Amino acid sequence: MGVDCLKCINSGCCKLKITINKKEYDSLIPKIKKQFVKHLDVFLEKNPRYKSKKKFLESMYNNNYAEMKKGVNGYCNLLDKKTMLCSVYENRPKICKDYTNDKCVKIRLLK
């Protein structure tokens, strides 16, 4: 069952952790791509001695490549705070497209 985001009452899904694989990251439009942080970059920032192994390490992060950044309020940075609707709805990541109404109900129960 699809999700009618225009009827959403709390944008709860926009607070969830969004992780994507390398293939999807590479396919994102620049506006969306800059809202993600690559796990490898975080690892190398904490462990600079491994920078020479970046190519090798990148393959290890292929399926868990990047995570969407969140604003200080915990919401996705691509959420329009005035309308509480996705500002990139047509180009949103696959995980957001695959979200279903039954998940919305469960999030609302947690509130």
C-alpha distances in whole Angstrom, upper triangle without the diagonal:
4,7,10,12,15,14,15,18,19,18,18,16,18,21,19,21,20,22,22,24,27,26,23,26,28,25,25,27,30,28,25,27,30,28,27,30,31,32,35,36,36,38,40,41,42,43,45,47,45,44,46,44,41,40,40,38,35,34,34,31,29,26,26,28,27,26,25,27,27,29,31,29,26,24,23,26,24,22,24,26,27,23,21,19,19,22,21,17,18,20,18,18,15,14,13,11,10,9,6,6,8,10,11,12,15,16,17,19,21,22
4,7,9,12,12,12,16,17,15,16,14,16,19,18,20,18,20,20,23,25,24,21,23,26,23,22,23,26,25,22,25,27,25,25,28,29,30,33,34,34,36,39,39,40,42,44,46,43,43,45,42,39,38,39,37,34,33,33,30,28,25,25,26,25,24,22,25,24,26,29,27,24,21,20,23,20,19,21,23,24,20,18,16,15,18,17,14,14,16,14,15,13,13,11,9,8,7,6,6,9,11,11,13,15,16,17,19,21,22
4,6,9,9,9,12,13,12,13,11,13,16,16,18,17,20,20,23,26,25,21,23,26,23,22,23,25,23,21,23,25,23,23,26,28,29,32,33,33,35,38,38,39,41,43,45,43,42,44,42,39,38,39,37,34,33,33,30,28,25,25,26,24,22,20,23,22,23,26,23,21,18,17,20,18,16,18,19,20,17,15,12,13,16,15,12,13,15,13,14,13,12,10,9,9,7,6,5,9,10,8,11,13,13,14,17,18,19
4,5,6,7,11,13,11,13,12,14,17,18,20,19,22,23,25,28,27,23,25,27,25,23,23,26,23,21,24,26,24,25,28,30,31,35,35,35,37,40,40,41,43,44,47,45,44,46,44,41,41,41,39,36,36,36,33,31,28,28,28,26,24,22,24,22,24,26,23,22,19,18,20,17,15,16,18,18,14,13,11,12,15,15,11,13,16,14,16,16,15,12,11,12,10,9,8,12,12,10,12,16,15,15,18,20,19
4,5,5,9,10,8,11,10,11,14,15,18,17,20,21,24,27,26,22,23,26,23,21,21,23,21,19,22,23,21,22,25,27,29,32,33,32,35,37,37,38,40,42,45,43,42,44,42,39,39,40,37,35,35,34,31,30,27,26,27,24,22,19,21,19,20,22,20,19,15,15,17,14,12,12,14,14,11,9,7,8,12,12,9,12,14,12,15,15,14,11,11,12,10,10,9,13,13,10,13,15,14,14,17,19,18
4,6,9,11,10,13,13,14,17,18,21,20,24,24,28,30,29,25,26,28,26,23,23,25,22,21,24,25,23,25,28,30,32,35,35,35,38,40,39,41,43,45,48,46,45,47,46,42,42,43,41,38,38,38,34,33,31,30,30,27,25,22,23,21,22,24,21,20,17,17,18,15,13,12,14,13,9,9,7,10,12,14,11,13,16,15,18,18,18,14,14,16,14,14,12,16,16,13,15,18,17,16,19,21,19
4,6,9,10,12,13,14,17,18,22,21,25,26,29,32,31,27,28,31,29,26,26,28,25,23,27,28,25,27,30,32,34,37,37,36,39,42,41,42,45,46,49,47,46,49,47,44,44,45,42,40,40,39,36,35,32,31,31,29,26,24,25,23,23,25,21,21,18,18,20,18,15,15,15,15,11,11,10,12,15,17,14,17,19,18,20,20,19,16,16,17,14,13,11,14,14,11,12,16,15,13,17,18,17
4,6,6,9,10,11,13,15,18,19,22,24,27,30,30,26,27,29,27,25,25,27,24,22,25,26,23,24,27,29,31,34,34,33,36,39,38,39,41,43,46,44,44,46,45,41,42,42,40,37,38,37,33,33,30,28,29,26,23,21,22,19,20,21,18,17,14,15,17,16,13,13,13,14,10,8,8,11,14,16,14,17,19,16,18,19,17,14,15,16,13,12,10,13,12,9,10,13,11,10,14,15,14
4,6,8,11,12,13,16,19,20,24,26,29,32,32,29,29,32,30,27,28,29,26,24,27,27,24,25,28,31,32,35,35,34,37,39,38,39,42,44,47,45,45,48,46,43,44,44,41,39,40,38,35,35,32,30,31,28,25,22,22,19,19,20,17,16,14,16,18,17,14,14,13,13,11,9,10,13,16,19,17,20,22,19,21,22,20,17,18,19,15,15,12,14,14,10,11,13,11,9,12,14,11
4,5,8,9,10,12,16,17,21,23,27,30,30,27,27,30,29,26,26,27,24,22,25,25,21,23,25,28,29,32,32,31,33,36,35,35,39,40,44,42,42,45,43,40,41,41,38,36,37,36,32,32,30,27,28,25,22,19,19,16,16,17,13,13,11,13,15,15,12,12,11,12,11,8,10,12,15,18,16,20,21,18,20,21,18,15,17,18,15,15,13,15,13,9,11,12,9,8,12,12,9
4,6,5,8,10,13,14,18,20,24,26,27,23,23,26,25,22,23,23,20,18,21,21,18,19,22,24,25,29,29,28,30,33,32,33,36,38,41,39,38,41,40,37,37,38,35,33,34,32,29,29,26,24,25,22,18,16,16,13,14,15,12,11,8,10,12,12,9,10,10,12,10,6,8,9,12,14,13,17,17,14,16,17,15,12,14,15,12,13,12,14,12,9,12,13,10,10,13,13,11
4,5,6,7,11,13,16,19,23,26,26,23,23,27,26,23,24,25,22,19,22,22,18,19,21,24,24,28,28,26,29,32,31,31,34,36,39,37,37,40,38,35,36,37,33,31,32,31,27,27,25,22,23,21,17,15,15,13,14,15,12,10,8,10,13,14,11,13,13,15,14,10,11,12,15,17,15,19,19,16,16,17,14,12,15,15,12,12,12,13,10,7,10,10,6,7,11,10,9
4,5,5,9,10,13,15,19,22,23,19,20,23,22,20,21,22,20,17,19,20,16,17,19,21,22,25,26,24,27,30,29,30,32,34,37,35,35,38,36,33,33,34,31,28,29,28,24,24,21,19,20,18,15,13,14,12,14,16,14,11,9,9,13,12,11,14,14,17,15,11,11,11,14,15,13,16,16,13,13,13,11,8,11,12,8,10,10,12,8,7,10,10,7,10,13,12,12
4,6,8,9,13,15,19,21,22,19,18,22,21,18,19,19,17,14,16,17,13,14,16,19,20,24,24,22,25,28,27,28,31,32,35,34,33,36,34,31,32,33,30,27,28,27,24,24,21,19,19,16,13,10,11,9,11,13,11,8,5,5,9,9,7,11,11,14,13,9,9,9,12,12,12,15,15,11,12,14,11,9,12,13,11,13,14,15,12,11,14,14,11,13,16,14,14
4,7,9,12,15,19,22,23,20,19,23,23,20,21,21,19,16,18,18,14,14,16,18,19,23,23,21,23,26,25,26,29,31,34,32,32,35,33,30,32,32,29,27,28,26,23,24,21,18,19,16,12,10,10,8,9,11,9,6,5,6,10,11,10,13,13,16,16,12,13,12,15,16,16,19,18,15,14,16,13,11,15,16,13,15,16,16,13,12,15,14,10,12,15,13,12
4,6,10,13,16,19,21,18,18,21,21,19,21,21,20,16,17,18,14,14,15,17,17,21,21,20,22,25,24,25,27,29,32,30,30,33,31,29,30,30,26,24,25,24,20,21,18,15,17,14,11,9,11,9,12,14,12,9,8,8,12,13,12,16,16,19,19,15,15,14,17,17,16,19,18,14,13,14,11,10,14,14,11,14,15,15,11,11,14,13,10,13,15,13,13
4,6,10,14,16,18,16,15,19,19,17,20,20,19,15,15,16,13,11,12,14,13,17,18,16,18,21,21,21,24,26,29,27,27,30,28,25,26,26,23,21,22,20,17,17,15,12,13,11,7,7,9,9,12,14,14,10,10,9,12,14,14,18,18,22,21,17,17,15,18,17,17,20,18,14,12,13,10,11,14,14,13,16,17,17,14,15,17,16,13,16,18,16,17
4,7,10,13,15,12,12,15,16,14,16,17,16,12,12,14,11,9,11,12,12,16,17,16,18,21,21,22,24,26,28,26,26,28,26,23,24,24,21,19,20,18,15,15,13,10,11,8,6,5,8,10,13,16,16,12,11,9,12,12,13,17,18,22,21,17,17,14,16,15,15,17,15,11,9,10,7,8,12,12,11,15,17,18,14,15,19,17,15,18,20,19,20
4,7,10,12,10,10,13,14,13,16,17,17,13,12,14,11,9,10,10,10,13,14,14,16,18,19,20,22,23,26,23,23,25,23,20,20,21,18,15,16,15,11,11,9,6,7,6,4,6,10,12,16,18,19,15,14,12,14,15,16,20,22,25,24,21,20,17,19,17,17,18,16,13,9,10,8,10,13,13,13,17,20,20,17,18,22,20,18,22,23,22,23
4,7,8,6,7,10,11,10,14,15,16,12,11,13,12,9,10,10,10,13,15,15,17,19,20,21,22,24,26,23,22,24,22,19,19,19,17,14,14,14,10,9,7,6,6,6,7,8,12,15,18,21,22,18,17,14,16,16,18,21,23,27,26,23,21,18,19,16,16,17,14,12,8,8,8,10,12,13,14,18,21,21,19,20,24,22,21,24,26,25,26
4,6,6,6,9,10,11,15,16,17,14,12,15,14,11,12,10,11,12,14,16,16,18,20,21,22,23,25,21,21,22,20,17,16,16,14,11,11,11,8,6,4,5,5,7,9,12,15,18,22,25,25,22,21,18,19,19,21,25,27,30,29,26,24,21,22,19,19,19,16,14,10,10,10,14,15,15,17,20,24,24,22,24,27,25,24,28,30,28,30
4,5,5,6,9,10,14,14,17,14,11,14,14,11,12,9,11,11,13,15,16,17,19,21,21,21,23,20,19,20,18,14,13,14,13,9,9,11,8,5,6,7,5,7,11,13,16,19,23,26,27,24,23,20,20,20,23,26,28,31,31,28,26,22,23,20,20,20,16,15,12,13,14,16,17,18,20,23,27,28,25,27,30,29,28,31,33,31,33
4,5,5,6,9,13,14,17,14,12,15,16,14,15,13,14,15,17,19,20,20,23,25,25,25,27,23,22,23,20,17,16,17,16,12,12,13,11,8,9,10,9,11,13,15,18,22,25,28,29,26,24,21,21,20,23,26,29,32,31,28,26,22,22,19,19,18,15,14,11,11,13,16,16,17,19,23,26,27,25,27,30,30,29,32,34,33,34
4,5,5,6,10,12,14,11,10,13,13,11,13,12,14,16,17,19,20,21,23,25,26,26,28,25,24,25,23,20,18,19,18,15,14,16,13,10,10,11,9,10,12,12,16,19,22,25,26,23,21,18,18,17,20,23,25,28,27,25,22,18,19,15,16,15,11,11,8,8,10,12,13,14,16,20,23,25,22,24,27,27,26,29,31,30,31
4,5,5,9,10,12,9,7,10,11,8,10,9,12,13,14,16,18,18,20,22,23,23,25,23,21,23,21,17,17,18,16,13,14,15,12,10,10,10,8,7,10,10,13,17,20,23,24,21,20,16,16,15,19,22,24,27,26,24,22,18,18,15,16,16,12,11,9,10,12,14,15,16,18,22,25,26,24,25,29,28,26,29,32,30,31
4,6,8,10,12,11,8,11,13,11,13,11,14,14,15,18,19,20,21,24,24,24,26,23,21,22,21,17,16,18,17,13,14,16,13,11,12,13,10,10,13,14,17,20,23,26,27,25,23,19,19,18,21,24,27,29,29,27,24,21,20,17,18,17,13,13,11,13,15,17,17,19,21,25,28,30,27,28,32,31,30,33,35,34,35
4,7,9,12,10,9,12,14,13,15,14,17,18,19,21,23,23,24,27,28,28,30,27,25,26,24,21,19,21,20,17,17,19,16,14,14,15,13,13,15,15,18,20,23,27,27,25,23,19,19,17,20,22,26,28,27,25,22,19,18,14,15,14,10,11,10,11,14,15,15,17,19,23,26,28,26,27,30,30,29,32,34,33,34
4,6,8,6,6,9,10,10,13,13,16,18,18,20,22,23,23,26,27,27,30,27,25,27,25,22,21,23,22,18,19,20,17,15,15,15,13,12,13,12,15,17,20,23,24,22,20,16,15,13,17,19,22,24,23,22,19,15,14,11,13,12,8,9,8,10,13,13,14,16,18,22,25,27,24,25,29,29,27,29,32,31,31
4,6,6,6,9,10,11,14,15,19,20,19,22,24,25,25,28,29,29,31,29,27,28,28,24,23,26,24,21,22,24,20,19,19,19,16,14,15,14,16,18,20,23,24,23,20,16,15,13,16,18,21,23,22,21,19,15,13,10,12,11,8,9,10,13,16,15,16,19,20,24,26,29,27,26,30,31,29,31,34,33,33
4,5,5,6,9,10,13,14,18,19,18,20,23,23,22,26,27,26,29,27,25,27,26,22,22,25,24,20,22,24,20,19,20,19,16,14,15,13,14,17,18,22,23,22,20,16,14,12,16,18,21,23,23,22,20,16,14,11,15,14,11,12,13,16,18,17,18,21,23,26,29,31,28,28,32,32,30,32,35,34,33
4,6,6,7,10,13,15,19,20,19,20,24,24,23,26,28,28,31,29,27,29,29,25,25,28,26,23,25,26,22,21,22,20,18,15,15,12,13,15,15,19,20,19,17,13,11,9,13,14,17,19,19,18,16,13,10,9,12,13,10,11,12,16,17,16,17,21,21,25,27,29,27,26,30,30,27,29,32,31,30
4,5,5,7,11,13,16,18,17,19,22,22,22,25,27,27,30,28,26,28,27,24,24,26,24,20,22,23,19,18,18,17,15,12,11,9,10,12,14,18,19,17,15,11,9,8,11,13,16,19,19,17,15,11,10,8,11,11,8,8,9,12,13,13,14,17,18,21,24,26,23,23,27,27,24,26,30,28,28
4,5,6,8,10,13,15,14,16,19,19,19,22,24,23,26,24,22,24,24,20,20,22,20,17,19,20,16,16,16,15,12,9,10,9,10,13,15,19,20,18,16,13,12,11,15,17,20,22,22,20,19,15,14,12,14,14,11,10,10,13,14,14,16,19,20,23,26,28,25,25,29,29,26,29,31,30,30
4,5,8,10,14,15,13,15,18,18,18,20,22,22,25,24,21,24,24,20,21,23,21,18,21,21,18,18,19,17,14,11,11,9,9,12,13,17,18,17,16,12,10,11,14,16,18,21,22,20,19,16,14,13,16,17,14,13,13,16,17,17,19,21,22,26,28,30,27,26,30,30,27,29,32,30,30
4,7,10,13,15,14,14,18,19,18,20,23,23,26,25,23,26,25,22,23,24,22,19,21,22,18,18,18,16,13,10,8,6,6,8,10,14,15,13,12,9,7,8,11,14,16,19,19,17,16,13,12,12,14,16,13,11,11,15,15,14,17,19,19,23,25,27,23,23,27,26,23,26,28,26,26
4,6,9,12,11,11,15,16,16,18,20,20,24,22,20,23,22,18,19,21,18,16,18,18,14,14,14,12,10,6,5,4,5,9,12,15,17,14,13,10,10,11,14,17,19,22,22,20,19,16,15,14,16,18,14,12,11,14,14,14,17,19,19,23,25,26,23,23,27,26,23,26,28,26,26
4,6,9,7,8,11,12,12,14,16,17,20,18,17,20,19,16,17,19,16,13,16,16,12,14,14,11,9,5,5,6,7,10,13,16,18,15,15,13,12,14,17,20,21,25,25,23,22,19,19,18,20,21,18,16,14,17,16,17,20,21,21,25,28,28,25,26,29,28,25,28,30,28,28
4,5,5,7,9,10,11,13,14,15,18,15,14,17,16,12,14,15,12,10,12,12,9,10,11,9,6,4,6,9,10,14,17,19,21,19,19,16,16,17,20,23,25,28,29,26,25,22,22,20,22,23,19,17,15,17,17,18,21,22,22,26,29,30,26,27,30,29,27,30,32,29,30
4,5,5,6,9,10,11,12,14,16,14,13,16,15,12,13,14,10,9,12,10,7,10,11,8,6,5,7,10,12,15,18,20,22,19,20,17,18,20,22,26,27,30,31,28,27,24,24,23,24,25,22,20,17,18,17,20,22,23,23,27,29,29,26,27,30,28,26,30,31,29,30
4,5,5,6,8,10,10,11,13,10,10,13,11,8,10,11,7,6,10,9,7,10,12,10,7,8,11,14,15,18,21,23,25,22,23,21,21,23,25,29,30,34,34,31,30,27,27,25,27,28,24,22,20,21,20,23,25,25,26,30,33,33,30,31,34,32,30,33,35,32,33
4,5,5,6,9,10,10,13,11,9,13,12,9,12,13,10,9,13,13,10,13,15,12,10,9,11,13,14,17,19,21,24,22,22,20,20,21,25,27,29,32,33,30,30,27,26,25,27,28,24,23,20,22,22,24,26,27,28,31,34,34,31,32,35,33,31,34,36,33,34
4,6,5,6,9,10,13,12,11,15,14,12,15,15,12,12,15,14,11,14,16,13,11,10,11,13,12,15,18,19,22,19,21,19,19,21,24,27,28,31,32,29,29,26,26,25,27,29,25,23,21,23,22,23,26,27,27,31,33,33,30,31,34,32,29,32,34,31,31
4,5,5,6,8,10,9,10,13,12,10,13,13,10,10,13,12,10,14,15,13,11,12,13,16,16,19,21,22,25,22,24,22,23,25,27,30,31,35,36,33,32,30,30,28,30,31,28,26,23,25,24,26,28,29,29,32,35,35,31,33,35,33,31,34,35,32,33
4,5,5,5,8,6,6,10,10,8,12,12,9,11,14,13,12,15,18,15,13,14,15,18,18,21,23,24,27,25,26,24,24,26,29,32,33,37,37,35,34,31,31,30,32,33,29,28,25,27,26,28,31,31,32,35,38,38,34,36,39,36,34,37,39,36,37
4,6,6,9,9,9,13,13,12,15,16,13,14,17,16,15,18,20,17,15,15,16,18,17,19,21,22,25,23,25,23,23,25,28,31,31,35,36,33,33,31,30,29,32,33,30,28,26,28,27,28,31,32,32,36,38,38,35,36,39,36,34,37,38,35,36
4,6,9,10,10,14,14,13,17,17,14,15,18,17,16,19,21,18,17,16,17,19,18,20,22,22,25,24,25,25,24,27,30,32,33,36,37,35,35,32,32,32,34,35,32,30,27,29,28,30,33,33,33,36,39,38,35,36,38,36,34,37,38,34,35
4,6,6,8,11,11,11,15,15,12,14,17,15,15,19,21,18,17,17,19,21,21,24,26,26,29,27,29,27,27,30,32,35,36,40,41,38,38,35,35,34,36,37,33,32,29,31,29,32,34,35,35,38,41,40,37,38,41,38,36,39,40,37,38
4,5,5,9,10,10,14,14,12,14,18,17,17,20,22,20,18,19,20,23,22,25,27,27,31,29,30,29,28,31,33,36,37,40,41,39,39,36,36,34,37,37,34,32,30,32,31,33,36,36,37,40,43,43,39,40,43,41,39,42,43,40,41
4,6,7,9,10,14,14,12,15,18,17,18,21,23,22,20,21,23,26,25,28,30,31,34,32,34,32,32,34,37,40,40,44,45,42,42,39,39,37,40,40,37,35,33,34,33,36,38,38,39,42,45,45,42,43,46,43,41,45,46,43,44
4,5,5,7,10,10,9,11,14,13,14,17,20,19,17,19,21,24,24,27,30,31,33,31,32,31,30,32,35,38,39,43,44,41,40,37,37,35,37,38,34,33,30,31,31,33,35,35,36,40,43,43,39,41,44,41,40,43,44,41,42
4,5,5,9,10,9,11,14,14,14,17,20,19,17,18,20,23,23,26,29,30,33,31,32,30,29,31,34,37,38,41,42,40,39,36,35,33,36,36,32,31,29,30,30,32,34,35,36,40,43,43,39,41,44,42,40,43,44,42,43
4,6,8,9,10,11,14,15,16,18,21,21,19,20,23,26,26,30,32,34,36,34,35,33,32,34,37,40,41,45,45,43,42,38,38,36,38,38,34,33,31,32,32,35,37,37,38,42,45,45,42,44,47,45,43,46,47,45,46
4,6,5,6,9,11,11,13,15,18,18,16,18,21,24,25,29,31,33,36,33,34,32,31,33,36,39,40,44,44,42,41,37,37,35,37,37,33,32,29,30,30,32,34,34,36,39,42,43,39,41,44,42,40,44,45,43,44
4,5,5,6,9,10,11,12,16,15,13,15,18,21,22,26,28,30,33,30,31,28,28,29,32,35,37,40,41,38,37,34,33,31,33,33,29,28,25,26,27,29,31,31,33,36,40,40,37,38,41,40,38,41,43,40,41
4,6,5,7,9,11,11,15,15,13,16,19,22,24,27,30,32,35,32,32,29,29,30,33,36,38,41,41,39,37,34,34,31,33,32,28,28,25,26,26,29,30,31,32,36,39,40,37,39,42,40,39,42,44,41,43
4,5,6,7,10,11,14,15,13,16,20,23,25,28,31,33,36,33,33,30,31,32,35,38,40,43,43,40,39,35,35,33,34,34,30,29,26,26,26,29,31,31,33,36,39,39,36,39,41,39,38,42,43,41,42
4,5,5,7,9,12,12,11,14,17,20,22,25,28,30,32,29,30,27,28,29,32,35,37,40,40,37,36,33,33,31,32,32,28,27,24,24,24,27,29,29,30,34,37,37,34,36,39,36,35,39,40,37,39
4,5,5,7,10,10,8,11,15,18,20,23,26,29,31,28,28,25,25,26,29,32,34,38,37,35,33,30,30,27,29,29,25,24,21,21,21,24,26,26,28,31,34,35,32,34,37,35,33,37,38,36,38
4,5,5,9,10,9,13,16,19,22,25,29,31,33,29,29,27,27,28,31,34,36,39,39,36,34,31,31,29,29,29,26,24,21,21,21,24,26,25,27,30,34,34,31,33,36,35,34,37,38,36,38
4,6,8,8,9,12,15,19,21,24,28,30,31,28,28,26,27,28,30,34,35,39,38,35,34,31,32,29,30,30,27,25,21,21,21,24,26,25,26,29,33,33,30,32,35,33,32,35,36,34,36
4,6,5,5,8,11,15,17,20,24,26,28,24,24,22,23,24,27,30,32,35,35,32,30,27,28,25,26,27,23,21,18,18,17,21,22,22,23,27,30,30,27,29,32,30,29,32,33,31,33
4,6,5,9,12,15,18,22,25,28,29,26,25,22,24,24,26,30,32,35,34,31,30,26,27,24,25,25,21,20,16,16,16,19,21,20,22,25,29,29,26,28,31,30,29,32,34,32,34
4,6,9,11,14,18,20,24,27,28,24,23,21,23,23,25,28,30,34,33,30,28,25,26,23,23,23,20,18,14,14,13,17,18,17,19,22,25,25,23,25,28,26,26,29,30,29,31
4,6,8,12,14,17,21,23,24,21,21,18,20,20,23,26,28,31,31,27,26,23,24,22,22,23,20,17,14,14,13,16,18,17,18,22,25,25,22,24,27,25,24,27,28,27,28
4,7,10,13,16,20,23,24,21,20,18,19,19,22,25,27,30,30,27,26,22,23,21,22,22,18,17,13,14,14,16,18,18,20,23,26,27,24,25,29,27,25,29,31,29,30
4,7,9,13,16,19,20,17,17,14,15,16,18,22,23,27,27,24,23,19,20,18,19,20,17,14,12,13,13,15,17,18,18,22,25,26,22,24,27,25,23,27,29,26,27
4,6,9,13,16,17,14,13,11,12,13,16,19,20,24,24,21,20,17,18,17,18,19,16,14,11,13,12,13,16,17,17,20,23,23,20,21,24,23,20,23,25,23,24
4,7,10,13,14,11,10,7,8,10,12,15,17,20,20,17,17,14,15,14,15,17,14,11,10,13,11,11,15,16,16,19,22,23,19,19,23,22,19,22,24,22,22
4,7,10,11,9,9,7,7,9,12,15,15,19,20,17,17,15,15,15,17,19,17,14,13,16,15,14,18,19,18,22,24,25,21,21,24,23,20,22,25,22,22
4,7,8,5,5,5,6,9,10,13,13,17,17,14,15,14,14,15,17,20,18,15,15,18,16,15,18,20,18,21,22,23,20,19,22,21,18,20,22,20,19
4,5,5,6,6,5,9,10,12,11,14,16,13,15,14,14,16,18,21,20,17,17,20,19,17,21,23,21,24,24,26,22,21,24,23,19,21,23,21,19
4,5,8,10,9,13,13,14,12,16,18,15,17,17,18,20,21,25,23,21,21,24,22,20,24,25,23,26,26,27,24,22,25,24,20,21,23,21,19
4,6,9,9,12,11,13,10,14,15,13,15,15,17,19,20,24,23,20,21,23,21,19,23,24,21,24,24,24,21,19,22,21,17,18,20,18,16
4,7,9,12,11,13,12,15,16,13,15,15,16,18,19,22,21,18,18,20,18,16,20,21,19,21,21,22,18,17,20,18,15,16,19,16,14
4,6,8,7,10,9,13,13,10,11,11,13,14,15,19,18,15,15,18,16,14,17,18,16,19,19,20,17,15,18,18,14,15,18,16,15
4,5,6,9,10,13,13,10,11,9,10,11,12,16,14,11,12,15,13,11,15,16,15,18,19,20,17,16,19,19,16,17,20,19,18
4,6,8,9,12,13,11,11,9,9,11,13,16,14,12,13,17,16,14,17,19,18,21,22,24,21,19,23,23,19,21,24,22,21
4,6,9,12,12,10,9,6,6,7,9,12,11,9,11,15,14,12,14,17,16,19,20,23,20,19,22,23,20,21,24,23,22
4,6,9,8,6,6,5,6,8,9,13,13,11,13,16,15,12,14,17,16,18,18,21,18,16,20,20,17,18,22,21,19
4,6,6,5,5,6,6,9,11,14,14,13,16,19,19,15,17,20,18,20,21,23,21,19,22,23,20,20,24,23,21
4,6,5,8,9,9,13,14,18,18,16,19,22,21,17,20,22,20,22,21,24,22,19,22,23,19,19,22,21,19
4,6,8,11,11,14,15,19,20,18,21,24,23,20,22,24,22,23,23,25,23,20,23,24,21,20,24,23,21
4,5,9,9,13,13,16,18,17,20,22,21,18,19,22,20,21,20,23,21,18,20,22,19,19,22,22,20
4,7,9,12,12,15,17,15,17,19,18,15,17,19,17,18,17,20,18,15,17,19,16,15,19,19,17
4,6,9,8,12,13,12,15,17,16,12,14,16,15,16,16,19,17,14,18,19,17,17,20,20,19
4,5,5,9,10,8,11,14,13,10,11,14,13,15,16,19,17,15,19,20,17,18,22,22,20
4,6,9,9,9,12,15,16,13,14,17,16,19,20,23,21,19,22,24,21,22,26,25,24
4,6,5,6,9,12,13,11,11,15,15,18,19,22,21,19,23,24,22,23,27,26,25
4,5,5,9,11,12,9,9,12,13,15,16,20,18,17,20,22,20,21,25,25,24
4,6,9,11,13,11,9,13,14,16,18,21,20,19,23,25,23,24,28,28,28
4,7,9,11,10,9,13,14,17,19,22,21,20,24,25,23,25,28,28,28
4,7,8,6,7,10,11,14,17,19,17,17,21,22,20,22,25,25,25
4,6,5,7,9,10,14,17,19,17,17,21,21,20,22,25,24,25
4,5,5,6,9,12,15,17,15,17,20,20,19,22,24,24,25
4,5,5,6,10,13,15,12,14,17,17,16,19,21,20,22
4,5,5,9,12,14,11,12,16,16,14,17,20,19,20
4,6,8,11,14,13,13,17,17,17,19,22,22,23
4,6,10,12,11,12,15,16,16,18,20,21,22
4,7,9,7,8,12,12,12,14,17,17,18
4,6,6,7,9,11,11,13,15,16,18
4,5,5,6,9,10,11,13,15,16
4,5,5,7,9,10,11,13,15
4,5,5,6,9,10,11,13
4,5,5,6,9,10,11
4,5,5,6,9,10
4,5,5,7,9
4,5,5,7
4,5,5
4,6
4
